[in-house]
């Protein structure tokens, strides 16, 4: 039963977090919501696939490799999480209380805050890819995977310890996950990071988790809790933060 539940959770996570062609069955979504360990597991799969263009870092020019990585990331993970970045951008710039900001999150109109937030995020990803392209190919791949796994561990942490103030995607995760469910993914990922320390991949994992904490902290303080848009934004911002943390680590170590 445990193996079957893990398979369901993994299928559900792949369907939600990636664009990979995975068959869906009844119970997959519920299994994913209550299995936080599926987040970093899918991060490992998605990060590995998206990092394939980085294997050419020793042969092609850095801009070409960086552009290939950018395309691969969104080919594997899709662009729907960027909607969370856009909504967060609009909520960041609006004046008003928590209720007003939550109204903006639900508004389908795209404002200047959304455009700026998405532009900064994509630029950050592209520049992170450019930094990776300057590294040895194997190091670049491990940093990219570490950033993806770190951001997904951050999302698992948010699901287990976060609070959703109202009905929606955010509450579906926070109600189904428990603090105890965080122990397994955290133990696995942090053990891998400890083994890799002080290599750039370990710093990429740490940076990915830290990048998720930023929108989580802001939403808790200014919205009263997290929702689906914050999960989407955290996914994108965590990846970017992890990439830059890994590149900086390579430069300094």
C-alpha positions in Angstrom: 0.0 0.0 0.0 2.8 2.4 0.8 4.5 1.8 -2.5 1.2 2.3 -4.3 0.6 5.6 -2.5 4.1 6.9 -3.4 3.4 6.1 -7.0 0.1 7.9 -6.9 1.7 10.9 -5.1 4.5 11.0 -7.7 2.1 10.9 -10.6 0.1 13.7 -9.0 3.2 15.8 -8.4 4.4 15.3 -11.9 1.1 16.4 -13.3 1.0 19.5 -11.1 4.6 20.6 -11.2 5.6 19.6 -14.8 4.4 19.3 -18.3 5.6 15.7 -18.6 3.1 13.3 -20.3 2.0 11.3 -17.2 -1.2 9.3 -17.0 -3.5 10.4 -14.2 -5.7 8.1 -12.0 -8.2 8.6 -9.3 -6.5 9.4 -6.0 -3.3 10.8 -7.5 -4.0 14.4 -6.5 -5.1 13.5 -3.0 -2.0 11.3 -2.5 0.3 14.2 -3.7 -1.3 16.7 -1.4 -0.7 14.5 1.6 2.8 13.4 0.6 5.2 16.4 0.9 8.2 14.2 -0.1 6.8 14.1 -3.6 7.8 17.8 -4.1 11.6 17.3 -4.0 11.4 13.9 -5.8 9.8 15.7 -8.8 12.3 18.5 -8.4 15.0 15.9 -8.9 13.3 14.6 -12.1 12.5 18.0 -13.5 15.9 19.5 -12.6 17.7 16.6 -14.3 15.7 16.9 -17.5 16.0 20.7 -17.7 19.7 20.5 -17.1 20.4 18.5 -20.3 21.4 21.6 -22.3 24.1 22.4 -19.7 26.0 19.3 -20.7 27.1 21.4 -23.8 28.6 24.0 -21.5 32.1 22.9 -22.5 31.5 23.0 -26.2 28.9 25.8 -27.0 29.0 29.5 -26.2 27.5 30.5 -22.8 24.6 32.5 -24.3 23.5 29.6 -26.5 23.7 27.2 -23.5 21.9 29.6 -21.2 19.1 30.1 -23.8 18.8 26.3 -24.2 18.5 25.9 -20.5 15.8 28.6 -20.2 13.8 26.9 -22.9 14.3 23.5 -21.3 13.1 24.7 -17.9 9.8 25.9 -19.2 9.4 22.9 -21.6 9.7 20.6 -18.6 7.8 22.6 -16.0 5.4 24.7 -18.0 4.7 28.4 -17.5 1.5 28.2 -15.4 3.6 28.9 -12.2 4.6 32.2 -13.7 1.0 33.3 -13.2 1.7 33.2 -9.4 4.7 35.5 -10.0 2.5 37.9 -12.0 -0.2 38.0 -9.4 2.3 38.4 -6.6 3.9 41.3 -8.5 0.6 43.1 -8.7 -0.2 42.5 -5.0 3.3 43.8 -4.1 2.7 47.2 -5.6 -0.9 47.8 -4.7 -1.8 50.1 -1.8 -4.2 48.8 0.8 -4.8 46.2 3.5 -4.7 42.4 3.3 -8.2 42.2 1.8 -7.3 44.6 -1.0 -4.1 42.7 -1.8 -6.1 39.4 -1.9 -8.5 41.0 -4.3 -5.7 41.9 -6.6 -4.4 38.3 -6.5 -7.7 37.1 -7.8 -8.0 39.8 -10.4 -7.3 38.5 -14.0 -6.1 41.9 -15.2 -2.4 42.1 -15.7 -0.8 45.2 -14.2 2.6 46.8 -14.3 3.6 45.0 -11.2 2.9 41.7 -12.8 4.9 42.6 -15.9 7.9 43.7 -13.9 7.8 40.7 -11.6 7.7 38.2 -14.5 10.4 40.1 -16.4 12.7 40.1 -13.4 12.1 36.4 -12.8 12.7 35.3 -16.4 15.8 37.6 -16.5 17.0 36.1 -13.3 16.6 32.6 -14.7 18.4 33.5 -17.9 21.3 35.2 -16.1 21.5 32.2 -13.8 21.7 30.0 -16.8 24.4 32.2 -18.2 26.4 31.8 -15.0 25.9 28.0 -15.2 27.2 28.0 -18.7 30.5 29.4 -17.5 31.0 26.5 -15.1 32.3 23.0 -16.0 29.4 21.0 -17.5 29.0 18.5 -14.6 29.1 21.2 -12.0 26.5 23.3 -13.9 24.2 20.3 -14.0 24.4 19.5 -10.3 23.8 23.2 -9.5 20.7 23.2 -11.7 19.4 20.0 -10.1 20.2 21.4 -6.6 18.2 24.6 -7.3 15.2 22.6 -8.4 15.3 20.2 -5.5 15.8 23.1 -3.1 12.8 25.1 -4.3 10.6 22.0 -4.2 11.8 21.3 -0.6 10.8 24.9 0.2 7.4 24.3 -1.3 7.0 21.1 0.8 8.0 23.1 3.9 5.4 25.8 3.1 2.7 23.1 2.7 3.6 21.5 6.0 4.0 24.6 8.1 2.1 27.4 6.2 -1.3 28.7 6.8 -4.0 29.4 4.1 -6.4 32.1 5.2 -9.2 31.0 2.8 -10.4 28.3 0.4 -8.3 27.6 -2.6 -5.3 25.7 -3.9 -3.1 26.8 -0.9 -5.5 25.4 1.6 -5.7 22.1 -0.3 -2.0 21.6 0.5 -1.8 23.1 4.0 -4.8 21.0 5.2 -3.6 17.8 3.7 0.1 18.1 4.9 1.3 18.0 8.5 4.6 19.1 10.1 5.4 15.4 10.6 5.2 14.8 6.9 8.1 17.3 6.4 10.6 15.0 8.1 11.1 12.5 5.3 11.8 15.0 2.4 13.8 17.2 4.7 16.0 14.3 5.9 16.6 13.1 2.4 17.4 16.4 0.8 19.4 17.8 3.7 21.5 14.6 3.9 22.3 15.0 0.3 23.3 18.6 0.8 25.5 17.7 3.8 27.3 15.1 1.7 27.9 17.6 -1.1 29.0 20.4 1.3 30.6 22.8 0.5 30.1 22.2 -3.2 28.0 24.6 -5.2 25.1 22.1 -5.5 24.7 22.2 -1.7 24.5 26.0 -1.7 22.0 25.7 -4.6 19.7 23.6 -2.5 20.0 26.1 0.4 19.4 29.0 -2.0 16.3 27.3 -3.4 14.8 26.9 0.1 15.6 30.5 1.0 14.1 31.8 -2.2 10.8 30.1 -1.3 10.8 31.6 2.2 10.8 35.2 0.8 7.3 35.1 -0.8 6.1 32.9 2.0 7.2 35.4 4.6 5.7 38.3 2.7 2.4 36.6 2.2 2.1 35.6 5.8 2.7 39.2 6.9 0.7 41.1 4.2 -2.0 38.6 3.2 -2.6 36.7 6.4 -1.3 33.4 4.8 -0.5 31.6 1.6 -2.5 30.6 -1.4 -2.0 28.9 -4.8 -0.4 32.0 -6.3 2.2 32.1 -3.6 3.0 28.4 -4.2 3.5 29.2 -7.9 5.6 32.2 -7.2 7.7 30.4 -4.6 8.4 27.6 -7.2 9.8 30.2 -9.7 11.7 32.4 -7.2 13.2 29.5 -5.4 14.7 28.1 -8.6 16.2 31.5 -9.5 17.7 32.0 -6.0 19.1 28.5 -6.0 20.8 29.0 -9.3 22.5 32.2 -8.3 23.5 30.8 -4.9 25.2 27.9 -6.7 27.0 30.1 -9.1 28.2 32.4 -6.4 29.4 29.5 -4.4 31.5 28.2 -7.3 33.0 31.7 -7.7 33.9 32.0 -4.0 34.9 28.5 -3.1 
